[in-house]
């Protein structure tokens, strides 16, 4: 039951996100946009669209005069989308609030409107990505991670195929004194299942713990990460091409060691700290590789995570497109493979929810590297770490991207970007204040940052927020 008490909880304690959307709509709201939002929320398993509330924090009731005839708009939604959306009117002391309670679409059936399947991406409504659609159509099938990697296995085969010692070590648990104890823990984690004819090892168990992925199937072996190291800035000369074969969790540290050791030296930082420093920080490599492994589309056949190192950059790409915009990677989190992510977090392979990209951006700042870049192709998502560049050699696009990411990093740390903090990020002296101001101005023109109106209006002491704050 949606009540004024429910609304008060939403105003103070629930972030706008996957299942909750706020719009001011003081006078009216476009019917087409309403239908699109209802379709998008239904496609994302249901949620609430609230009219008459500001969508920026601190959230407050502003009142809405939209859709005075709630019965008429309910009938319109039912006619167009074929779903029954409840509409609740709340008379708040500060004005009328309208709540659209949108149910989830039927399993395996995305909702279409105007020839497109809608989803939300940050503040925008966009057509669904192909892999998002593919996941919906696959809902009637067994989850990929629960599908069998090997059936009718014996207890001896489980221990022979899976690195159970590393599993307990990574979870910081004592190794059981009996094989039955090992199997019981794996079963508790839903990594293996007992049947009348033996044990079933799931894909999740194999992809995380396999001693050799190719001992299961060629399809699983093709999910192994591949590392390619090139001489120079292009693909013409390959120095090394290495395909992994261990499960992600048990082989992760060795994979990161290999990539990190192959990186060139960062002479700029070495001059300051007077010790050998690799160009790409180990922490940043860890987070990007873990991110690629966790967020890949496992339904994409014959595709794997690629780690490609050039003399001037490191590229980590994974099959699949992200459910959120790249501009929101720093502050938002939505995992495609939550069970995999949860187990890898518990094993210490990746960070807590949403903190990984923050650490990548922060490491780039500490090591005085250009801002990392995140790119979306037709079927893959790519993260790029660049080698050190002097500020004078950075392009305008590089500077704007660095300014925006620095502003986001400050904001999620409950701080604000300023001219001084940006100069520190670029390692610029105080005499370069005007140049930092030019970068801030260009980033404002790109509509990626905005002044913090709660702070002073003085240009000299201005503070800035990301565009979405």
C-alpha positions in Angstrom: 0.0 0.0 0.0 1.5 3.3 -1.1 0.9 6.0 1.5 2.3 9.4 2.6 4.6 7.4 5.0 5.9 5.4 2.0 6.5 8.7 0.1 8.4 10.2 3.1 10.7 7.1 3.2 11.4 7.5 -0.5 12.2 11.2 -0.1 14.8 10.7 2.6 16.1 7.2 2.3 15.7 5.6 -1.1 17.9 6.6 -4.0 16.5 7.1 -7.4 17.6 4.1 -9.4 16.7 0.8 -10.8 13.1 0.7 -9.6 12.2 4.3 -8.6 12.0 7.4 -10.8 11.1 11.0 -9.8 9.8 13.8 -12.0 8.6 17.3 -11.1 5.9 17.5 -13.7 4.4 20.6 -12.0 1.8 21.5 -14.6 1.7 18.5 -17.0 3.7 15.5 -18.2 4.0 14.2 -21.8 1.8 11.1 -22.3 4.3 9.5 -24.7 7.1 9.9 -22.2 4.9 8.4 -19.5 4.2 5.4 -21.7 7.9 5.0 -22.4 8.8 5.1 -18.7 6.1 2.6 -17.9 7.5 0.3 -20.6 11.1 0.8 -19.4 10.2 0.1 -15.7 8.2 -2.9 -16.7 11.1 -4.2 -18.8 13.3 -3.7 -15.7 11.0 -5.9 -13.6 8.7 -3.2 -12.3 9.0 0.0 -10.3 7.5 3.3 -9.5 7.3 6.6 -11.4 6.6 9.5 -9.0 5.3 12.8 -10.4 5.4 16.0 -8.3 8.8 15.4 -6.6 12.1 16.9 -7.5 14.5 14.4 -9.0 17.6 16.1 -7.5 18.8 15.7 -3.9 17.7 16.9 -1.4 14.4 15.6 -2.8 11.2 17.6 -2.0 7.6 17.6 -3.0 6.7 20.3 -5.5 3.2 19.1 -6.5 1.9 18.1 -9.9 -1.3 18.9 -11.8 -0.6 16.2 -14.5 -3.2 13.6 -15.4 -6.2 14.9 -13.3 -8.3 12.0 -14.7 -6.4 9.0 -13.4 -8.9 6.5 -14.7 -8.4 7.8 -18.2 -4.6 7.5 -18.1 -4.9 4.0 -16.6 -7.1 2.9 -19.4 -4.6 4.5 -21.9 -1.7 2.6 -20.5 -3.7 -0.7 -20.5 -4.7 -0.1 -24.1 -1.2 0.7 -25.4 1.1 -1.5 -23.3 -1.4 -4.3 -22.2 -0.3 -4.0 -18.6 -2.4 -2.8 -15.7 -0.6 0.1 -13.9 -2.1 1.3 -10.6 -2.2 5.1 -10.2 -2.2 6.5 -6.6 -2.9 10.1 -5.7 -1.3 11.4 -2.5 -2.3 14.7 -1.0 0.9 15.9 0.6 1.0 19.2 2.5 3.3 20.6 -0.2 1.1 19.5 -3.1 -0.4 16.6 -5.1 1.8 13.6 -5.8 1.0 11.0 -8.4 2.5 7.5 -8.1 2.4 5.1 -11.1 2.9 1.5 -9.7 4.3 -0.4 -12.7 4.3 -4.2 -12.6 7.0 -6.4 -14.2 6.5 -7.5 -17.8 5.7 -11.2 -18.3 8.8 -13.5 -18.0 10.7 -13.7 -21.3 8.6 -11.0 -23.0 9.9 -7.5 -23.3 7.4 -4.6 -23.8 7.6 -2.7 -27.0 6.4 0.8 -27.8 6.7 2.7 -31.0 8.7 -0.1 -32.5 11.4 -0.1 -29.7 12.0 -1.9 -26.4 12.7 0.8 -23.9 15.1 0.8 -20.9 16.5 3.5 -18.7 20.1 4.7 -18.9 21.0 7.3 -16.3 18.5 10.2 -16.8 17.6 9.0 -20.3 15.2 6.6 -22.0 17.0 4.5 -24.7 16.2 1.5 -26.8 17.3 -1.8 -25.2 20.8 -3.0 -26.1 20.9 -6.4 -27.9 22.4 -8.2 -25.0 19.7 -6.9 -22.6 17.1 -8.2 -24.9 18.8 -11.5 -25.2 18.8 -11.9 -21.4 15.0 -11.3 -21.3 14.3 -13.8 -24.1 16.5 -16.3 -22.2 14.5 -16.0 -19.0 12.6 -19.2 -19.6 15.9 -21.1 -19.8 18.1 -22.2 -16.9 20.5 -19.5 -15.7 23.9 -19.9 -17.4 25.7 -20.3 -14.1 23.4 -23.0 -12.9 23.7 -25.1 -16.1 25.9 -28.2 -15.8 29.6 -28.0 -16.8 29.9 -31.7 -16.0 27.2 -34.2 -15.0 27.4 -37.5 -13.1 30.7 -36.7 -11.6 32.2 -38.6 -8.7 33.5 -37.0 -5.5 37.1 -37.9 -6.7 36.4 -36.1 -10.0 35.1 -32.9 -8.3 38.3 -32.7 -6.3 40.4 -33.5 -9.4 38.7 -30.9 -11.6 38.2 -28.0 -9.0 40.9 -26.3 -7.0 39.0 -26.7 -3.7 42.1 -25.8 -1.6 42.2 -22.3 -3.2 38.5 -22.0 -2.8 38.7 -22.3 1.0 41.9 -20.2 1.1 40.2 -17.4 -0.8 37.2 -17.5 1.5 39.7 -17.5 4.5 38.1 -20.7 5.8 39.9 -23.8 7.3 40.1 -26.7 4.9 37.6 -29.4 6.1 39.1 -32.6 7.6 37.0 -34.8 5.3 36.0 -34.9 1.7 32.4 -34.9 2.7 33.0 -31.5 4.4 34.5 -30.1 1.2 31.5 -31.3 -0.9 29.0 -30.0 1.7 30.5 -26.5 1.5 30.5 -26.5 -2.3 26.9 -27.7 -2.3 26.0 -25.0 0.3 27.3 -22.4 -2.2 25.3 -24.0 -5.0 28.4 -24.8 -6.9 27.6 -28.5 -7.1 24.4 -30.4 -6.9 23.7 -34.0 -6.0 21.6 -36.2 -8.3 20.6 -39.9 -8.3 23.5 -40.7 -10.6 26.2 -38.6 -9.1 27.2 -34.9 -8.8 26.6 -32.0 -11.2 29.4 -29.4 -11.4 27.8 -26.1 -12.4 29.2 -23.6 -14.8 29.7 -21.2 -11.9 31.9 -23.7 -10.1 33.9 -24.4 -13.3 34.4 -20.7 -14.3 35.6 -19.8 -10.8 37.5 -22.9 -9.6 38.6 -25.0 -12.6 42.1 -26.3 -12.5 41.8 -26.4 -16.3 38.8 -25.0 -18.1 39.5 -27.1 -21.1 39.0 -30.2 -18.9 35.2 -29.4 -19.0 34.3 -28.3 -22.6 35.6 -26.2 -25.5 32.8 -23.7 -24.8 34.1 -23.1 -21.3 37.7 -23.0 -22.4 36.7 -20.1 -24.7 35.6 -18.1 -21.7 39.2 -17.9 -20.5 40.8 -14.4 -20.5 43.3 -13.8 -23.3 46.4 -11.5 -22.8 48.1 -10.1 -25.9 51.2 -7.9 -25.6 52.3 -5.8 -28.6 55.5 -4.1 -29.5 54.5 -0.5 -30.3 51.2 1.3 -30.5 49.5 -1.0 -33.0 48.8 -4.7 -33.6 51.5 -5.2 -36.2 54.0 -6.9 -33.9 52.9 -9.3 -31.2 55.4 -10.0 -28.5 53.2 -12.4 -26.5 49.8 -14.0 -26.8 48.7 -16.0 -23.8 45.3 -17.7 -23.2 44.4 -18.5 -19.6 43.1 -21.8 -18.6 42.3 -21.6 -14.9 39.1 -20.6 -13.2 38.7 -16.9 -12.7 39.1 -16.9 -8.9 41.9 -19.4 -8.6 43.9 -18.0 -11.5 43.3 -14.3 -10.9 46.4 -13.2 -9.0 48.7 -15.0 -11.4 46.9 -13.3 -14.3 47.4 -9.9 -12.7 51.0 -10.6 -11.9 51.6 -11.5 -15.5 50.0 -8.3 -16.9 51.6 -6.0 -14.4 55.1 -7.4 -14.9 54.7 -6.8 -18.7 53.9 -3.1 -18.3 56.6 -0.5 -19.1 58.1 1.7 -16.5 56.6 5.0 -15.4 59.7 7.3 -15.5 57.7 10.3 -14.4 56.6 8.8 -11.1 60.0 7.1 -10.6 61.7 10.5 -10.6 59.5 11.6 -7.6 59.5 8.4 -5.6 63.0 7.2 -6.6 62.1 3.6 -7.1 60.9 1.5 -10.0 57.3 2.0 -10.8 55.2 0.3 -13.5 53.3 2.5 -15.9 49.9 0.9 -15.1 49.1 0.7 -11.4 48.5 -2.9 -10.2 45.3 -1.7 -8.4 43.9 -0.3 -11.6 44.8 -3.4 -13.6 43.1 -5.6 -10.9 39.9 -3.6 -11.0 39.6 -3.3 -14.8 40.3 -7.0 -15.3 37.9 -8.1 -12.5 35.3 -5.7 -13.9 35.6 -7.2 -17.4 35.3 -10.8 -16.0 32.3 -10.0 -13.8 30.3 -7.9 -16.2 30.8 -9.9 -19.4 27.9 -11.4 -21.3 28.3 -15.2 -20.8 25.6 -15.9 -23.4 27.9 -14.5 -26.1 29.3 -17.6 -27.7 33.0 -17.8 -28.6 33.8 -14.5 -26.9 36.1 -13.8 -24.0 37.7 -11.0 -22.0 40.6 -9.5 -23.9 43.6 -7.8 -22.2 45.7 -6.0 -24.8 48.9 -4.1 -23.8 50.5 -1.6 -26.2 53.5 0.7 -25.5 51.1 3.6 -24.8 48.0 2.0 -23.3 46.3 -1.0 -21.8 42.9 -2.1 -23.1 40.6 -4.5 -21.3 37.4 -5.5 -23.2 34.6 -7.8 -22.5 31.7 -9.2 -24.5 28.4 -7.4 -23.8 27.2 -3.8 -23.4 26.7 -2.2 -20.0 23.2 -1.5 -18.6 24.3 2.0 -17.5 25.9 4.9 -19.4 29.7 5.1 -19.3 29.5 8.6 -17.7 27.9 6.9 -14.6 30.5 4.2 -14.1 32.0 6.0 -11.2 28.8 6.5 -9.2 26.4 3.8 -10.3 26.5 0.0 -10.2 24.3 -2.6 -11.9 25.8 -6.1 -12.3 24.8 -8.4 -15.1 26.0 -11.4 -13.2 25.2 -10.8 -9.5 26.0 -14.4 -8.2 29.4 -14.3 -9.9 30.1 -10.8 -8.6 29.0 -11.7 -5.0 31.3 -14.8 -4.8 34.2 -13.0 -6.4 33.8 -10.1 -3.8 33.8 -12.6 -1.0 36.9 -14.3 -2.3 38.7 -10.9 -2.5 39.0 -10.9 -6.2 37.0 -7.7 -6.8 35.9 -4.8 -4.6 32.7 -3.9 -2.9 29.8 -2.8 -5.1 30.6 0.2 -7.2 34.0 1.0 -5.8 36.2 -0.5 -8.5 36.0 2.2 -11.2 36.6 4.8 -8.4 39.9 3.1 -7.6 40.9 3.0 -11.3 40.3 6.8 -11.7 42.0 7.5 -8.4 45.1 5.4 -9.3 45.3 7.3 -12.7 45.4 10.6 -10.8 48.0 9.4 -8.3 50.2 8.1 -11.1 49.7 11.2 -13.2 48.1 9.3 -16.1 45.5 10.6 -18.5 42.0 9.8 -17.5 40.9 6.3 -18.3 38.4 6.0 -21.2 35.4 3.7 -21.4 34.0 2.9 -24.9 31.0 1.0 -26.1 31.2 -0.8 -29.4 28.5 -2.9 -31.2 29.1 -6.0 -29.1 31.9 -5.2 -26.6 32.7 -2.8 -23.8 36.3 -1.5 -23.6 38.2 0.2 -20.8 41.5 2.0 -21.7 44.3 3.0 -19.3 46.8 5.3 -21.0 50.5 5.7 -20.3 51.8 8.9 -18.8 51.4 12.1 -20.8 52.5 15.6 -19.9 49.5 18.0 -19.6 50.8 20.0 -22.6 50.5 16.8 -24.8 47.0 16.0 -23.8 44.2 16.7 -26.2 41.2 18.8 -25.3 39.1 15.7 -25.1 41.6 14.1 -22.7 41.5 17.2 -20.5 37.7 17.4 -20.4 37.4 13.7 -19.6 40.0 14.0 -16.8 38.2 17.1 -15.4 34.8 15.3 -15.4 36.2 12.1 -13.8 38.0 14.2 -11.2 34.8 16.0 -10.4 32.9 12.7 -10.0 35.6 11.3 -7.8 35.5 14.3 -5.5 31.7 14.2 -5.4 31.4 10.5 -4.4 34.1 11.2 -1.7 31.7 13.9 -0.3 34.1 16.7 -1.6 33.9 19.2 -4.4 36.2 19.9 -7.3 37.9 23.3 -7.4 40.4 25.0 -9.6 43.1 24.1 -7.0 42.1 20.4 -6.9 42.1 20.2 -10.7 45.6 21.8 -10.8 46.8 19.2 -8.3 45.3 16.5 -10.4 47.2 17.7 -13.5 50.3 18.5 -11.5 50.1 22.2 -12.5 51.6 25.1 -10.5 49.5 28.0 -9.1 50.7 30.1 -12.0 48.6 27.9 -14.3 45.3 28.8 -12.6 44.0 30.3 -15.9 44.7 27.1 -17.8 42.8 25.0 -15.3 39.9 27.5 -15.6 39.9 27.0 -19.3 39.6 23.2 -18.8 36.8 23.7 -16.3 35.1 26.0 -18.8 35.4 23.5 -21.6 34.0 20.8 -19.4 31.0 23.0 -18.5 30.4 23.7 -22.2 30.3 19.9 -22.7 27.6 19.8 -20.0 29.5 17.3 -17.9 29.9 19.5 -14.8 28.0 22.4 -13.2 28.8 25.0 -10.5 27.8 24.1 -6.9 25.2 26.8 -6.2 25.3 26.0 -2.5 28.9 27.3 -2.4 30.2 30.9 -3.1 29.5 32.5 -6.4 33.1 33.8 -6.6 34.8 32.4 -9.7 38.1 32.2 -7.8 36.6 29.9 -5.1 34.0 28.2 -7.2 33.2 24.5 -6.6 31.8 22.1 -9.1 29.5 19.1 -9.3 29.0 16.4 -11.9 26.0 17.1 -14.3 23.9 14.4 -12.6 24.4 15.5 -9.0 
